[in-house]
C-alpha cells in the first residue's frame, strides 16, 4: 500500500489534471456558445428574408384565359 505522502501526491496530480480538463472544457463550451449565437442570428436574418420574399411573391396572379381558349 502506498504511503500517505504518495497518496497525497497522486491526489494532487489528479486534482491538477482534472482542473486542466475542466478549464479546457469551459473554453470549448464558451466557443460553442459563440457559434450557437452566431448561427441564431443568421437563422433570424434568413427567416426574415424568407418571409419578405414570401410576402412579395404571394400576390395573386392575374386572371387570364388559358392558351387553349
C-alpha positions as a Python dict, from the first residue, in 0.01 Angstrom:
ca = {
    (1, 'X'): (0, 0, 0),
    (2, 'X'): (123, 349, -84),
    (3, 'X'): (237, 580, 189),
    (4, 'X'): (37, 885, 286),
    (5, 'X'): (281, 1114, 103),
    (6, 'X'): (249, 909, -218),
    (7, 'X'): (-128, 908, -192),
    (8, 'X'): (-138, 1284, -136),
    (9, 'X'): (93, 1336, -434),
    (10, 'X'): (-129, 1117, -653),
    (11, 'X'): (-439, 1307, -539),
    (12, 'X'): (-271, 1641, -609),
    (13, 'X'): (-173, 1524, -958),
    (14, 'X'): (-528, 1403, -1020),
    (15, 'X'): (-674, 1734, -898),
    (16, 'X'): (-435, 1930, -1122),
    (17, 'X'): (-525, 1713, -1422),
    (18, 'X'): (-897, 1748, -1357),
    (19, 'X'): (-858, 2124, -1315),
    (20, 'X'): (-688, 2148, -1655),
    (21, 'X'): (-958, 1933, -1818),
    (22, 'X'): (-1232, 2147, -1663),
    (23, 'X'): (-1064, 2463, -1794),
    (24, 'X'): (-1033, 2314, -2144),
    (25, 'X'): (-1399, 2209, -2140),
    (26, 'X'): (-1505, 2551, -2018),
    (27, 'X'): (-1314, 2716, -2303),
    (28, 'X'): (-1472, 2480, -2555),
    (29, 'X'): (-1822, 2544, -2421),
    (30, 'X'): (-1763, 2920, -2446),
    (31, 'X'): (-1651, 2884, -2808),
    (32, 'X'): (-1952, 2667, -2892),
    (33, 'X'): (-2182, 2922, -2732),
    (34, 'X'): (-2038, 3191, -2961),
    (35, 'X'): (-2102, 2967, -3263),
    (36, 'X'): (-2458, 2896, -3149),
    (37, 'X'): (-2532, 3267, -3104),
    (38, 'X'): (-2390, 3346, -3448),
    (39, 'X'): (-2599, 3070, -3605),
    (40, 'X'): (-2909, 3200, -3425),
    (41, 'X'): (-2854, 3549, -3566),
    (42, 'X'): (-2803, 3409, -3915),
    (43, 'X'): (-3118, 3197, -3885),
    (44, 'X'): (-3319, 3500, -3773),
    (45, 'X'): (-3191, 3705, -4070),
    (46, 'X'): (-3265, 3422, -4314),
    (47, 'X'): (-3612, 3377, -4168),
    (48, 'X'): (-3682, 3748, -4211),
    (49, 'X'): (-3557, 3738, -4570),
    (50, 'X'): (-3769, 3434, -4647),
    (51, 'X'): (-4079, 3594, -4501),
    (52, 'X'): (-4012, 3911, -4702),
    (53, 'X'): (-3975, 3707, -5020),
    (54, 'X'): (-4293, 3515, -4948),
    (55, 'X'): (-4486, 3838, -4894),
    (56, 'X'): (-4369, 3984, -5225),
    (57, 'X'): (-4431, 3663, -5420),
    (58, 'X'): (-4767, 3567, -5275),
    (59, 'X'): (-4961, 3827, -5465),
    (60, 'X'): (-5243, 3666, -5660),
    (61, 'X'): (-5156, 3607, -6024),
    (62, 'X'): (-5356, 3792, -6283),
    (63, 'X'): (-5658, 3602, -6408),
    (64, 'X'): (-5609, 3530, -6775),
    (65, 'X'): (-5765, 3291, -7019),
    (66, 'X'): (-5571, 2970, -7070),
    (67, 'X'): (-5398, 2946, -7409),
    (68, 'X'): (-5643, 2686, -7542),
    (69, 'X'): (-5943, 2927, -7531),
}
